[in-house]
Amino acid sequence: MAERPATARTAQQTVASHERLSRPPARPSRPVPFARVPAVLLLLYLAVPLLALLWRGTGPATLRALGDPLVVSAIRLTLLTTGLVLLLAVLTGTPLAYWLARSSFRGKQLVETLVELPIALPPVIAGVALLMAFGRRGVFGPALEVFGIALPFTTAAVVLAQLFVAVPFYVRGAALGFRAVPRELEEAAAVDGATGWEAFRRITLPLAFPGLLSGLLLCGTRAAAEFGATLLFAGNLPGRTQTMTLAIMTAMETDVSRALALAVLLMLVSLAILLGVRALLGGRDELAMSG
């Protein structure tokens, strides 16, 4: 039993060596001349609005708006609901990701399509679907009312809306992480006497951790930025269902400084998470696949 930590280290070294050997050598290349102008124009188009937001959103009035009670309430609610979404994603999405990564069964493509469909759905459609399922006149609405449960326009509705649109990002990232772990390492651990849980905890989980963490970060970003599904299913009630994105929409009609403060804060958080994900993945293509 004392050799199992060494087995995990050997597994990590084996995977790292395999990645270094299989990675093609970098070849410096330059874009063809006629491609530079449209490429630069597109980059400018992407950069200018973000720079303008930072320029207008970092003034004294905007910074003072961060202390506004409505802003503080929206930030607090967003942190609370996003944290609950991440917890539910880990508890339910990890087993699903491992199942999809390690099993082959009839209907697997259907399950994968079901998991990924919320990514392709417009958020408004997601909100309507949640209302049709859990609203008072929805499929399960009457059954929930029997137990005194009314989900629409509650904080629970915010969590459900965010979870619906965000959890697929975690499942995809986690599944990629699990697929990257060679099964030979798990089989070797079993030969050494490790149980299934011990092999998962000491070998599979540590090696898949970058994929799980990147998926979790993308899931959290998507949950915090959710708008359409939350608005339809949970409403826009300050202090109860008004998240940061909904507060931005409301503030744009009354107090632009408050809207700018929230927008800049969300953008900086998203930037930090994006840079963290890229650092975890080493700039590889899995980032695009996870997002």
Rosetta silent file (secondary structure, phi, psi, omega in degrees, C-alpha in Angstrom):
SEQUENCE: MAERPATARTAQQTVASHERLSRPPARPSRPVPFARVPAVLLLLYLAVPLLALLWRGTGPATLRALGDPLVVSAIRLTLLTTGLVLLLAVLTGTPLAYWLARSSFRGKQLVETLVELPIALPPVIAGVALLMAFGRRGVFGPALEVFGIALPFTTAAVVLAQLFVAVPFYVRGAALGFRAVPRELEEAAAVDGATGWEAFRRITLPLAFPGLLSGLLLCGTRAAAEFGATLLFAGNLPGRTQTMTLAIMTAMETDVSRALALAVLLMLVSLAILLGVRALLGGRDELAMSG
SCORE:     score description
SCORE:     0.000 S_00000001
   1 L     0.000  -26.733 -177.712    0.000    0.000    0.000 S_00000001
   2 L   -69.741  -15.225 -176.034    2.901    2.338    0.612 S_00000001
   3 L   -88.225   -5.147 -174.565    3.784    2.233   -3.081 S_00000001
   4 H   -66.615  -41.208  173.857    0.541    3.791   -4.286 S_00000001
   5 H   -57.603  -37.520  176.416    1.660    7.432   -4.064 S_00000001
   6 H   -64.501  -36.128  177.203    4.691    6.412   -6.122 S_00000001
   7 H   -61.835  -41.522  178.656    2.308    4.811   -8.610 S_00000001
   8 H   -64.255  -41.353  178.453    0.441    8.107   -8.950 S_00000001
   9 H   -64.458  -40.101  178.091    3.705    9.996   -9.510 S_00000001
  10 H   -63.026  -38.745  178.599    4.761    7.458  -12.119 S_00000001
  11 H   -62.233  -43.623  179.141    1.402    7.860  -13.829 S_00000001
  12 H   -63.657  -41.687  179.269    1.825   11.617  -13.982 S_00000001
  13 H   -65.048  -38.007 -179.951    5.329   11.296  -15.382 S_00000001
  14 H   -64.662  -45.171 -179.783    4.147    8.792  -17.986 S_00000001
  15 H   -65.545  -42.293  179.799    1.333   11.028  -19.189 S_00000001
  16 H   -62.492  -42.007  178.701    3.585   14.094  -19.265 S_00000001
  17 H   -64.856  -39.230  179.008    6.218   12.224  -21.284 S_00000001
  18 H   -63.152  -40.625  179.926    3.557   10.940  -23.667 S_00000001
  19 H   -66.951  -40.146 -179.827    2.250   14.461  -24.267 S_00000001
  20 H   -65.475  -38.051 -177.834    5.760   15.834  -24.912 S_00000001
  21 H   -74.365  -35.733 -176.013    6.557   13.086  -27.375 S_00000001
  22 H   -83.493  -14.260 -178.815    3.240   13.236  -29.225 S_00000001
  23 L   -74.913  125.327 -179.272    3.181   17.016  -29.515 S_00000001
  24 L   -67.560  147.349  179.953    4.330   18.092  -32.999 S_00000001
  25 L   -63.904  141.028 -178.482    7.277   20.486  -33.111 S_00000001
  26 L   -70.639  133.468  178.240    6.316   24.118  -33.364 S_00000001
  27 L  -119.404  113.375  179.344    6.883   25.619  -36.783 S_00000001
  28 L   -63.409  135.643 -179.938    6.936   29.382  -36.969 S_00000001
  29 L  -140.344  154.646  178.721    4.693   30.676  -39.696 S_00000001
  30 L  -120.744  142.349  177.877    3.605   34.061  -40.941 S_00000001
  31 L   -66.007  147.929  177.178    0.220   34.969  -42.356 S_00000001
  32 L   -63.916  150.217 -172.455    0.095   35.632  -46.056 S_00000001
  33 H   -54.027  -42.285 -174.813    0.172   39.370  -46.830 S_00000001
  34 H   -71.347  -12.447 -179.536   -3.432   39.706  -47.997 S_00000001
  35 H   -89.759  -11.847 -174.500   -4.692   38.142  -44.736 S_00000001
  36 H   -71.810  -41.624 -175.811   -3.068   40.666  -42.442 S_00000001
  37 H   -63.350  -53.916  178.735   -5.377   43.604  -43.078 S_00000001
  38 H   -63.458  -32.381  178.159   -8.703   41.837  -42.366 S_00000001
  39 H   -64.532  -44.308  179.294   -7.100   40.036  -39.426 S_00000001
  40 H   -66.109  -39.810  178.697   -5.948   43.326  -37.888 S_00000001
  41 H   -62.092  -40.998  179.177   -9.346   44.934  -38.535 S_00000001
  42 H   -66.657  -41.899  178.030  -11.121   42.092  -36.746 S_00000001
  43 H   -61.671  -40.731  177.567   -8.731   42.291  -33.797 S_00000001
  44 H   -64.268  -41.172  179.234   -9.333   46.030  -33.553 S_00000001
  45 H   -61.512  -37.737  179.048  -13.084   45.487  -33.685 S_00000001
  46 H   -73.970  -34.326 -174.176  -12.842   43.022  -30.795 S_00000001
  47 H   -82.008  -37.811 -172.335  -10.482   45.168  -28.745 S_00000001
  48 H   -60.173  -48.629  179.135  -12.004   48.638  -29.122 S_00000001
  49 H   -60.354  -38.014  179.921  -15.318   47.999  -27.281 S_00000001
  50 H   -67.841  -41.785  177.486  -13.512   46.300  -24.405 S_00000001
  51 H   -65.826  -37.613  177.884  -10.977   49.117  -24.122 S_00000001
  52 H   -64.277  -39.039  177.928  -13.797   51.672  -24.297 S_00000001
  53 H   -63.458  -43.245  178.074  -15.578   49.879  -21.453 S_00000001
  54 H   -65.372  -39.738 -177.855  -12.428   49.983  -19.330 S_00000001
  55 H   -64.743  -44.832 -178.337  -11.822   53.632  -20.225 S_00000001
  56 H   -85.106  -18.631 -172.323  -15.333   54.759  -19.304 S_00000001
  57 H  -101.953    9.628  179.793  -15.851   52.250  -16.518 S_00000001
  58 L  -119.352   21.542  177.880  -12.888   52.975  -14.257 S_00000001
  59 L   -81.020  171.985 -179.218  -13.664   56.569  -13.303 S_00000001
  60 H   -58.724  -41.288 -178.639  -14.363   57.801   -9.738 S_00000001
  61 H   -64.057  -38.397  179.451  -18.151   57.766  -10.228 S_00000001
  62 H   -68.203  -41.442  179.306  -18.053   54.187  -11.419 S_00000001
  63 H   -64.986  -36.545  177.200  -15.876   53.082   -8.534 S_00000001
  64 H   -66.276  -30.104 -178.853  -18.231   54.776   -6.066 S_00000001
  65 H   -66.281  -20.534  178.616  -21.133   52.894   -7.626 S_00000001
  66 L   -64.763  -20.099  177.260  -19.619   49.630   -6.419 S_00000001
  67 L   -90.458   -0.356  178.801  -20.764   50.618   -2.935 S_00000001
  68 L   -62.923  136.276 -178.846  -24.376   51.101   -3.993 S_00000001
  69 H   -56.237  -38.664  179.273  -26.686   48.760   -2.034 S_00000001
  70 H   -66.731  -37.702  178.024  -28.303   47.438   -5.214 S_00000001
  71 H   -66.373  -46.117  179.157  -24.886   46.713   -6.724 S_00000001
  72 H   -60.844  -41.303  179.469  -23.698   44.984   -3.559 S_00000001
  73 H   -63.948  -42.114  179.845  -26.918   42.952   -3.445 S_00000001
  74 H   -66.097  -40.204  178.546  -26.540   41.857   -7.083 S_00000001
  75 H   -64.388  -45.609 -178.663  -22.904   40.872   -6.529 S_00000001
  76 H   -61.571  -44.438 -179.338  -23.761   38.930   -3.375 S_00000001
  77 H   -65.465  -40.592  179.441  -26.632   37.080   -5.068 S_00000001
  78 H   -63.383  -42.512  178.199  -24.510   36.243   -8.105 S_00000001
  79 H   -63.472  -41.144 -179.243  -21.735   34.839   -5.919 S_00000001
  80 H   -64.811  -51.375 -175.969  -24.251   32.779   -3.925 S_00000001
  81 H   -68.757  -37.798  178.339  -26.073   31.291   -6.901 S_00000001
  82 H   -65.062  -40.533  177.033  -22.878   30.688   -8.885 S_00000001
  83 H   -61.414  -41.643  177.391  -21.338   28.897   -5.914 S_00000001
  84 H   -65.563  -38.353  177.787  -24.394   26.645   -5.617 S_00000001
  85 H   -62.695  -43.795  179.401  -24.262   25.930   -9.354 S_00000001
  86 H   -63.279  -39.970  178.341  -20.605   24.924   -9.112 S_00000001
  87 H   -63.575  -45.732  179.078  -21.346   22.627   -6.177 S_00000001
  88 H   -66.135  -35.302  178.913  -24.209   20.945   -8.044 S_00000001
  89 H   -63.237  -43.727  179.932  -22.068   20.696  -11.168 S_00000001
  90 H   -66.075  -45.655 -175.387  -19.318   18.846   -9.308 S_00000001
  91 H   -67.446  -37.613 -176.698  -21.696   16.512   -7.469 S_00000001
  92 H  -103.699  -32.005 -175.899  -23.792   15.561  -10.502 S_00000001
  93 H   -79.053  -30.125 -179.287  -21.591   16.411  -13.486 S_00000001
  94 H   -64.196  -49.305  176.493  -18.481   14.504  -12.406 S_00000001
  95 H   -60.239  -39.028  179.667  -20.175   11.059  -12.380 S_00000001
  96 H   -65.784  -43.301  179.428  -21.851   11.849  -15.708 S_00000001
  97 H   -62.894  -42.264  179.269  -18.568   12.999  -17.285 S_00000001
  98 H   -65.456  -39.393  177.765  -16.759    9.892  -16.045 S_00000001
  99 H   -62.150  -45.243 -179.731  -19.555    7.678  -17.363 S_00000001
 100 H   -68.547  -33.340 -177.258  -19.421    9.300  -20.797 S_00000001
 101 H   -79.321  -28.923 -171.544  -15.616    9.172  -20.915 S_00000001
 102 H  -111.092   -3.827 -175.418  -15.205    5.598  -19.738 S_00000001
 103 L  -122.528  151.419  173.169  -18.285    3.764  -21.051 S_00000001
 104 L  -126.285  118.013 -174.515  -19.600    2.721  -24.419 S_00000001
 105 L  -147.280  161.925  178.340  -23.316    2.005  -24.494 S_00000001
 106 L   -67.455  130.932 -178.490  -26.304    2.167  -26.778 S_00000001
 107 L    90.001    8.725 -178.619  -27.673    5.675  -26.901 S_00000001
 108 H   -62.345  -40.798  179.233  -24.415    7.343  -25.860 S_00000001
 109 H   -63.634  -34.910  177.575  -24.629    9.854  -28.706 S_00000001
 110 H   -65.549  -41.400  178.804  -28.151   10.728  -27.623 S_00000001
 111 H   -65.332  -43.594  179.610  -26.956   11.364  -24.069 S_00000001
 112 H   -64.002  -37.907  177.656  -24.042   13.501  -25.286 S_00000001
 113 H   -65.444  -41.257  178.373  -26.397   15.493  -27.507 S_00000001
 114 H   -62.019  -39.166 -179.993  -28.763   16.049  -24.576 S_00000001
 115 H   -67.237  -39.519 -173.465  -25.858   17.288  -22.443 S_00000001
 116 H   -88.638  -14.390 -176.663  -24.573   19.675  -25.106 S_00000001
 117 H   -58.569  -41.905  178.376  -27.937   20.963  -26.379 S_00000001
 118 H   -57.842  -24.320  177.305  -28.248   23.738  -23.750 S_00000001
 119 H   -67.760  -37.092 -177.540  -25.013   25.213  -25.126 S_00000001
 120 H   -84.506  -22.440 -177.867  -26.598   25.620  -28.557 S_00000001
 121 L   -69.840  139.265  169.318  -30.008   26.775  -27.309 S_00000001
 122 L   -62.194  140.714 -178.112  -30.704   30.505  -27.138 S_00000001
 123 H   -54.986  -33.480  179.377  -31.016   31.472  -23.459 S_00000001
 124 H   -62.783  -40.369  178.236  -34.576   32.676  -24.010 S_00000001
 125 H   -63.414  -39.105  177.319  -35.569   29.194  -25.186 S_00000001
 126 H   -61.271  -41.321  178.037  -33.973   27.736  -22.068 S_00000001
 127 H   -64.222  -42.684  177.760  -36.064   30.061  -19.916 S_00000001
 128 H   -63.044  -41.806  179.965  -39.270   29.120  -21.710 S_00000001
 129 H   -62.335  -41.090  178.397  -38.416   25.413  -21.376 S_00000001
 130 H   -65.055  -38.874  176.674  -37.862   25.802  -17.621 S_00000001
 131 H   -64.650  -40.995  179.953  -41.191   27.574  -17.262 S_00000001
 132 H   -68.377  -23.077  179.608  -42.960   24.835  -19.203 S_00000001
 133 H   -90.990  -47.377 -170.315  -41.387   22.220  -16.928 S_00000001
 134 H  -118.984    3.423  176.369  -41.413   23.827  -13.477 S_00000001
 135 L   -71.143  170.532 -177.763  -43.726   26.832  -13.789 S_00000001
 136 L   -59.933  -31.603  176.639  -47.071   26.926  -12.029 S_00000001
 137 L  -105.047   14.112  179.838  -48.766   25.769  -15.232 S_00000001
 138 L   -80.492 -176.676 -176.395  -45.851   23.609  -16.288 S_00000001
 139 L   -60.997  -44.082 -177.311  -45.621   19.856  -16.433 S_00000001
 140 L  -102.786    2.647 -178.408  -44.434   19.504  -12.829 S_00000001
 141 H   -59.042  -52.157  179.564  -45.937   22.736  -11.489 S_00000001
 142 H   -59.445  -39.200  179.108  -49.130   21.244   -9.986 S_00000001
 143 H   -65.035  -38.098  178.547  -47.170   18.416   -8.340 S_00000001
 144 H   -68.050  -36.219 -179.773  -44.751   20.921   -6.779 S_00000001
 145 H   -65.471  -28.517  177.029  -47.631   23.048   -5.483 S_00000001
 146 H   -58.578  -35.017  179.686  -48.968   20.039   -3.581 S_00000001
 147 L   -94.692    9.487  178.595  -45.794   20.230   -1.474 S_00000001
 148 L    74.882   25.341 -177.889  -45.962   24.014   -1.236 S_00000001
 149 L  -106.027  123.853  174.958  -43.104   24.555   -3.678 S_00000001
 150 L  -126.995  107.719 -173.226  -43.241   27.452   -6.153 S_00000001
 151 L   -82.688  -43.064 -175.717  -40.004   27.778   -8.115 S_00000001
 152 L   -57.846  143.149  176.258  -40.518   30.684  -10.566 S_00000001
 153 L    62.626   37.796  173.952  -39.336   34.118   -9.403 S_00000001
 154 L  -130.034  168.362  176.698  -37.311   32.737   -6.505 S_00000001
 155 H   -63.497  -34.040  176.637  -33.600   32.450   -5.791 S_00000001
 156 H   -60.940  -35.003  178.427  -33.907   28.720   -6.436 S_00000001
 157 H   -65.729  -35.122  176.654  -35.123   29.547   -9.939 S_00000001
 158 H   -61.537  -45.588 -179.756  -31.933   31.570  -10.510 S_00000001
 159 H   -62.305  -44.636 -178.832  -29.837   28.543   -9.544 S_00000001
 160 H   -64.634  -40.440  179.040  -31.843   26.215  -11.792 S_00000001
 161 H   -65.296  -45.053  179.121  -31.602   28.590  -14.756 S_00000001
 162 H   -64.799  -40.826 -179.515  -27.852   29.034  -14.323 S_00000001
 163 H   -63.508  -41.016 -176.974  -27.314   25.310  -13.848 S_00000001
 164 H   -60.725  -42.409 -175.291  -29.255   24.442  -17.002 S_00000001
 165 H   -89.287  -18.940 -172.005  -27.130   26.634  -19.270 S_00000001
 166 H  -103.808  -30.826 -173.180  -23.763   26.271  -17.485 S_00000001
 167 H   -63.468  -28.922  176.589  -23.363   22.652  -16.373 S_00000001
 168 H   -58.268  -30.614  179.360  -22.700   21.336  -19.919 S_00000001
 169 H   -66.285  -37.146  178.114  -19.420   23.291  -19.915 S_00000001
 170 H   -71.152  -43.072 -178.686  -18.278   21.431  -16.819 S_00000001
 171 H   -61.547  -41.462  179.598  -19.369   18.026  -18.124 S_00000001
 172 H   -66.095  -45.666  179.457  -17.491   18.574  -21.393 S_00000001
 173 H   -64.288  -41.445  179.750  -14.320   19.751  -19.672 S_00000001
 174 H   -67.038  -40.116  178.829  -14.424   16.938  -17.130 S_00000001
 175 H   -62.996  -39.975  176.272  -15.049   14.310  -19.815 S_00000001
 176 H   -62.187  -39.998  178.611  -12.032   15.577  -21.765 S_00000001
 177 H   -64.274  -42.951  179.609   -9.954   15.321  -18.621 S_00000001
 178 H   -67.843  -36.499  179.925  -11.042   11.749  -17.933 S_00000001
 179 H   -67.660  -24.175 -178.633  -10.430   10.698  -21.552 S_00000001
 180 L   -76.937  -11.100 -178.862   -6.850   11.983  -21.291 S_00000001
 181 L   -87.977  117.428  179.345   -6.028    9.468  -18.544 S_00000001
 182 L   -61.369  134.194  179.708   -4.642    6.221  -20.046 S_00000001
 183 H   -67.166  -23.061 -179.771   -6.625    3.221  -18.901 S_00000001
 184 H   -60.796  -32.631  179.550   -3.384    1.260  -18.576 S_00000001
 185 H   -68.569  -40.537  177.338   -2.534    3.275  -15.486 S_00000001
 186 H   -66.211  -39.421  178.399   -5.834    2.403  -13.833 S_00000001
 187 H   -66.240  -37.588  178.229   -5.366   -1.249  -14.751 S_00000001
 188 H   -65.333  -38.560  177.391   -1.837   -1.208  -13.309 S_00000001
 189 H   -64.377  -38.584  178.002   -3.178    0.214  -10.057 S_00000001
 190 H   -64.636  -38.747  177.920   -5.784   -2.554   -9.928 S_00000001
 191 H   -63.819  -34.919  179.009   -3.055   -5.154  -10.411 S_00000001
 192 L   -74.586   -3.117  176.552   -1.169   -3.582   -7.476 S_00000001
 193 L   103.518    5.252  179.634   -4.233   -4.185   -5.303 S_00000001
 194 L   -75.705  140.084  174.197   -5.934   -0.791   -5.418 S_00000001
 195 L   -74.047  171.166  179.705   -9.704   -0.752   -5.272 S_00000001
 196 H   -60.314  -41.439  179.507  -11.711    1.099   -7.899 S_00000001
 197 H   -67.967  -39.219  179.550  -12.197    4.091   -5.611 S_00000001
 198 H   -65.619  -41.271  177.987   -8.507    4.179   -4.654 S_00000001
 199 H   -64.309  -39.442  179.150   -7.428    4.074   -8.304 S_00000001
 200 H   -65.867  -43.724 -175.529   -9.882    6.853   -9.125 S_00000001
 201 H   -72.994  -36.574 -173.262   -8.767    9.014   -6.181 S_00000001
 202 H   -93.617  -25.573 -174.418   -5.000    8.492   -6.526 S_00000001
 203 H  -119.392  -59.720 -173.265   -4.548    8.239  -10.299 S_00000001
 204 H   -62.831  -51.176 -175.953   -7.586    9.154  -12.407 S_00000001
 205 H   -64.211  -46.030  178.401   -8.690   12.239  -10.510 S_00000001
 206 H   -61.825  -39.148 -178.672   -5.233   13.884  -10.157 S_00000001
 207 H   -73.683  -30.440  179.653   -4.422   13.348  -13.848 S_00000001
 208 H   -87.955   -4.888 -172.235   -7.854   14.541  -14.990 S_00000001
 209 H   -57.366  -42.430  177.984   -7.860   17.500  -12.602 S_00000001
 210 H   -56.897  -40.241  178.100   -6.793   20.177  -15.155 S_00000001
 211 H   -66.496  -41.220  178.544   -9.758   19.242  -17.364 S_00000001
 212 H   -63.901  -43.306 -177.893  -12.140   19.243  -14.410 S_00000001
 213 H   -68.386  -40.890  178.574  -10.890   22.585  -13.161 S_00000001
 214 H   -64.635  -40.824  176.636  -11.027   24.250  -16.577 S_00000001
 215 H   -63.764  -37.360  179.502  -14.570   22.958  -17.071 S_00000001
 216 H   -66.608  -41.532  179.288  -15.516   24.223  -13.619 S_00000001
 217 H   -65.256  -42.466  177.854  -14.136   27.680  -14.321 S_00000001
 218 H   -66.042  -37.492  176.671  -15.976   27.922  -17.638 S_00000001
 219 H   -61.694  -45.198  179.569  -19.141   26.686  -15.943 S_00000001
 220 H   -63.851  -40.534  177.801  -18.841   29.366  -13.278 S_00000001
 221 H   -62.114  -45.096 -179.725  -18.262   32.097  -15.842 S_00000001
 222 H   -65.361  -39.042  179.975  -21.293   31.048  -17.850 S_00000001
 223 H   -65.282  -44.665 -178.478  -23.466   30.830  -14.742 S_00000001
 224 H   -65.837  -28.677 -177.359  -22.459   34.281  -13.507 S_00000001
 225 H   -93.360   -0.194 -176.524  -23.124   35.788  -16.944 S_00000001
 226 L   -61.514  140.222 -175.877  -26.504   34.117  -17.514 S_00000001
 227 L  -133.057  -63.508 -170.190  -29.255   36.542  -18.529 S_00000001
 228 H   -62.760  -49.583 -178.815  -32.107   35.339  -20.732 S_00000001
 229 H   -64.926  -38.190  178.857  -33.094   32.137  -18.959 S_00000001
 230 H   -65.479  -42.471 -178.646  -32.820   33.825  -15.563 S_00000001
 231 H   -61.898  -43.305 -177.292  -34.964   36.767  -16.633 S_00000001
 232 H   -74.532  -40.822 -172.991  -37.778   34.553  -17.931 S_00000001
 233 H   -90.095  -33.224 -175.560  -37.755   31.902  -15.222 S_00000001
 234 H  -111.657  -16.031 -178.974  -36.681   33.889  -12.141 S_00000001
 235 L    81.423 -170.269 -176.286  -37.574   37.476  -13.003 S_00000001
 236 L  -132.610   65.879 -176.541  -35.657   40.613  -12.095 S_00000001
 237 L  -100.736  114.322 -178.491  -36.434   41.242   -8.437 S_00000001
 238 L   -56.239  133.436  179.142  -33.757   43.288   -6.587 S_00000001
 239 L    80.360   -7.775 -177.092  -32.307   41.407   -3.650 S_00000001
 240 L  -126.040  -49.363  179.743  -34.082   38.206   -4.618 S_00000001
 241 L  -132.385    1.726 -176.268  -33.444   37.260   -8.237 S_00000001
 242 L   -83.905  102.280  176.542  -31.521   40.240   -9.655 S_00000001
 243 L   -83.998 -177.397 -176.243  -28.057   39.000  -10.591 S_00000001
 244 H   -63.143  -41.168 -179.282  -25.244   41.177  -11.902 S_00000001
 245 H   -67.352  -39.181  177.290  -26.284   40.867  -15.544 S_00000001
 246 H   -68.670  -36.048  177.352  -29.886   41.743  -14.745 S_00000001
 247 H   -65.317  -35.313  176.913  -28.719   44.644  -12.598 S_00000001
 248 H   -62.214  -45.024  179.055  -26.681   45.938  -15.544 S_00000001
 249 H   -60.741  -43.950 -179.406  -29.784   45.932  -17.742 S_00000001
 250 H   -67.337  -42.791 -176.734  -31.808   47.781  -15.110 S_00000001
 251 H   -68.477  -27.411  179.308  -29.056   50.275  -14.316 S_00000001
 252 H   -61.765  -21.262 -179.841  -28.577   51.207  -17.978 S_00000001
 253 H   -91.410  -16.860 -174.528  -32.008   52.878  -17.806 S_00000001
 254 H  -127.658  -39.051 -174.500  -31.401   54.821  -14.594 S_00000001
 255 L  -144.574   97.869 -176.462  -27.733   54.953  -13.552 S_00000001
 256 H   -65.204  -34.285  179.830  -25.069   54.344  -16.175 S_00000001
 257 H   -60.806  -41.005  178.365  -22.256   54.510  -13.598 S_00000001
 258 H   -64.739  -41.781  178.630  -23.768   51.580  -11.733 S_00000001
 259 H   -63.744  -42.266  179.632  -24.103   49.613  -14.968 S_00000001
 260 H   -64.591  -39.332  179.962  -20.497   50.370  -15.929 S_00000001
 261 H   -61.207  -46.345  179.710  -19.226   49.301  -12.525 S_00000001
 262 H   -67.758  -39.615 -178.621  -20.922   45.918  -12.781 S_00000001
 263 H   -64.612  -44.601  178.989  -19.936   45.467  -16.426 S_00000001
 264 H   -64.203  -41.249  179.951  -16.258   46.170  -15.753 S_00000001
 265 H   -61.943  -45.707  179.039  -16.267   43.863  -12.737 S_00000001
 266 H   -63.763  -40.242 -179.525  -17.807   41.022  -14.734 S_00000001
 267 H   -64.855  -42.104 -179.909  -15.394   41.567  -17.609 S_00000001
 268 H   -66.689  -39.003  177.057  -12.348   41.487  -15.340 S_00000001
 269 H   -64.172  -43.801  178.747  -13.552   38.329  -13.613 S_00000001
 270 H   -62.717  -39.992  178.481  -14.167   36.677  -16.985 S_00000001
 271 H   -63.508  -43.325  179.665  -10.723   37.728  -18.192 S_00000001
 272 H   -62.368  -41.770  179.883   -9.065   36.293  -15.096 S_00000001
 273 H   -67.395  -41.322  179.334  -10.902   33.000  -15.509 S_00000001
 274 H   -61.575  -44.078  178.370  -10.078   32.815  -19.220 S_00000001
 275 H   -64.882  -36.647  176.962   -6.379   33.382  -18.546 S_00000001
 276 H   -64.265  -42.105  178.572   -6.491   30.755  -15.818 S_00000001
 277 H   -63.934  -43.537 -179.944   -8.065   28.199  -18.145 S_00000001
 278 H   -63.999  -36.944  177.728   -5.504   28.898  -20.856 S_00000001
 279 H   -66.021  -38.973  179.203   -2.697   28.493  -18.345 S_00000001
 280 H   -65.742  -39.579 -176.216   -4.118   25.159  -17.203 S_00000001
 281 H   -89.346   -4.648  178.778   -4.468   23.861  -20.751 S_00000001
 282 L    65.826   26.506  178.797   -1.165   25.248  -21.954 S_00000001
 283 L    75.675   12.909 -177.873   -2.814   26.988  -24.892 S_00000001
 284 L   -79.240  174.772 -173.281   -3.968   23.712  -26.422 S_00000001
 285 L   -73.590   -9.200 -177.967   -7.096   23.257  -28.464 S_00000001
 286 H   -62.780  -23.302  178.772   -9.056   21.777  -25.572 S_00000001
 287 H   -61.276  -45.335  178.962  -10.045   25.311  -24.582 S_00000001
 288 H   -65.037  -36.628 -179.923  -12.049   25.695  -27.729 S_00000001
 289 H   -69.917  -32.221 -179.410  -13.570   22.266  -27.253 S_00000001
 290 H   -77.160  -27.859 -175.152  -14.558   23.040  -23.683 S_00000001
 291 L  -100.602    0.000    0.000  -16.128   26.388  -24.528 S_00000001
